[in-house]
Amino acid sequence: MAARDRQRLLRLLPYLGRDRKRLLLTLVLLIPVAGAAAVQPLLVGQAISALRQEPVLAWLEPLPLAQQLRTLVLLLLVAVLVRLGLQGLQSFNVQAVGQRLTARIRNDLFAHALDLSLRFHDRTPVGKLLTRLTSDVDALAEVFGSGAVGLLADLVTLLVIAATMITIEPRLGVLLLASQVPVTLTMLWLQRRYRKANYRVREELSQLNADLQENLQGLEVVQMFRREAYNSARFGKTTEAYRQAVNGTIFYDSAISALIEWVSLGAIALVLALGGWMVTAGAMGLGTLTTFILYSQRLFDPLRQLAERFTQIQGGLTAVERIGELMEEPIEIQELPQEQRSAAAVLSGRERSSAGEVVFDNVSFAYRADDPILTNLSFRIAPGEHVALVGPTGSGKSTVIRLLCRLYEPQQGRILLDGIDIRELPIPTLR
């Protein structure tokens, strides 16, 4: 993970800190859930060993066969119920945290978007902002919710199962664990490629939403100038670009799933071959072999789930990148700290009153660097004086009002209100 991604993730951690109790409970539940999952194959194997009069656990040996089976069945039922109950509690907590996280981040993003200057909103389509406030935030919530916790749960389950297998039969245990290596390396190799493909999907989705919003909002203009066919064709191209971007991510998802299935089948075949030879040689009981076959299936379940979360996690990291870009967008219109304001500005901010003198002093402004709107504009409007701004469309009449209200900052010059630079005045007082 890139250093910039880590910085963005760390910036989002305070959102989770408000639910630390729920998260702590969820993490604590990982161990008993993994333990309950790991003990089930062992109990099934012990039942088969008892039926075949093979060695069983020491505490089972003094019991009659019927009581051994009843005890194992009861323990298996308890393990299943414990696992299901704790997983349900865990899932509820994860979803609750995810929903709270979604609401908090979306509210902060919305507030930040409102604070950004009109210059930013002029160059950013509304549809793209909507995508970041909706689908990107939802994808991020999945990573911090089910994705991240699910990943930890899978890792804990893998560790518990691995430790149990090596304790029972080290040779078969090491063989099964070695089969995990190619899957892990392949997933790491595909991670960066999928990330780039998923970023393109998000960008194309943003463009799709932007085109849709602009056409619906400007429907009157579209119909008046008979642009229906042209705009429909252009929207079709945008849709096709989005479809191709999505297709670019399908390959990686399919490749991971197929690899896990092939490796899991190969691992089970190796366990059957080596374990069958050990059973016929008398080095291992059939119950132990059954336990390992079940473990080989359980061992790949977390990897299968991890493969399913692979796209979810990478999509979430893409969302982190896109949300981080918006959160890092600087707020152009900011108030000066009170200690940097003049005494007159501080007094004016407290009294919230104004005589009404307006002075533009050599003000220059351009929406784009290559297209100046105002150049060295200077004028004075006395208190109570009525002045009309007259000129053709695009001459800068509305721009003067926007600059006076500090919706934009001039590139050069000053604007004074009652002799005070408007940059020193609190924005609520000015507007």
Summary of the structure (lengths in Angstrom):
residues: 431
radius of gyration: 32.7
end to end distance: 44.8
largest distance: 107.8
contacts: 1303
relative contact order: 0.11
helix: 75%
strand: 7%
